[in-house]
């Protein structure tokens, strides 16, 4: 496998970064696609041995060069935040370009429970941001139908890096003061997965394409209440982290943007339901939240 080349989308981000590092650590050839090859994250991967290709999923003309000679693609897209239909456009453009380029294995990261979106409570009212779910589902479907020799879909649960800088600045802004303000109810249990574990599954899929072919794998390595999340952070960081449960309206008044409030409400009403026992059949070690906090303590800002 070490002579095969893998293109990683989102290599400077959480999931793509985890995938790129996992592949590089195993001695694989990696190329990342980035709009800014001079960014610190891109340079760090280049120092580890990654090729850096300048390009943009929003500019399909940049994709053929990035895909030249590529055996496998790791795909992840950001949700459409500005009404430009970016997730569908970017996902479709990448899938079509990869198929044209002769890519053999396409590993795509989506989200847990996406196939059940029409059964969510309040679905018809649009309360859960229908486009978020339908975009992810339609890109998944495009992967299945594209005609790749092998494809694999990963569906992460709540990503642990949400508590780490820089994401925590936007998602849990009060964490700097030692407080997690959340509309997640005290009795709701949150399933979590780290970006590195997502990357480890992507690497395992690329290394065993037949075993992972046509697999749809929902991912979670730990299950905690938000109070337990706060307790783990406190214990591992040696700093007090309290959890304040609020109403959705109060969460918005505290400066948490509405779509993120809806996402946390979704945990109450639907939630993640990963059968973690099914993950034991895969040769991928999983990371507990406590171990993740310990490993990432330098980038989790509490009390300053």
HELIX and SHEET records of a PDB file:
HELIX    1   1 UNK A   14  UNK A   25  1                                  12    
HELIX    2   2 UNK A   40  UNK A   48  1                                   9    
HELIX    3   3 UNK A   60  UNK A   62  5                                   3    
HELIX    4   4 UNK A   63  UNK A   67  1                                   5    
HELIX    5   5 UNK A   86  UNK A  101  1                                  16    
HELIX    6   6 UNK A  114  UNK A  119  5                                   6    
HELIX    7   7 UNK A  123  UNK A  125  5                                   3    
HELIX    8   8 UNK A  130  UNK A  145  1                                  16    
HELIX    9   9 UNK A  160  UNK A  163  5                                   4    
HELIX   10  10 UNK A  167  UNK A  171  1                                   5    
HELIX   11  11 UNK A  173  UNK A  177  5                                   5    
HELIX   12  12 UNK A  195  UNK A  207  1                                  13    
HELIX   13  13 UNK A  226  UNK A  237  1                                  12    
HELIX   14  14 UNK A  248  UNK A  253  1                                   6    
HELIX   15  15 UNK A  258  UNK A  269  1                                  12    
HELIX   16  16 UNK A  276  UNK A  281  5                                   6    
HELIX   17  17 UNK A  289  UNK A  295  1                                   7    
HELIX   18  18 UNK A  297  UNK A  299  5                                   3    
SHEET    1   A 7 UNK A  51  UNK A  54  0                                        
SHEET    2   A 7 UNK A  29  UNK A  34  1                                        
SHEET    3   A 7 UNK A   5  UNK A   9  1                                        
SHEET    4   A 7 UNK A  72  UNK A  75  1                                        
SHEET    5   A 7 UNK A 105  UNK A 109  1                                        
SHEET    6   A 7 UNK A 150  UNK A 156  1                                        
SHEET    7   A 7 UNK A 215  UNK A 219  1                                        
SHEET    1   B 3 UNK A 158  UNK A 159  0                                        
SHEET    2   B 3 UNK A 190  UNK A 193  1                                        
SHEET    3   B 3 UNK A 222  UNK A 224 -1                                        
SHEET    1   C 2 UNK A 179  UNK A 182  0                                        
SHEET    2   C 2 UNK A 242  UNK A 245  1                                        
END                                                                             
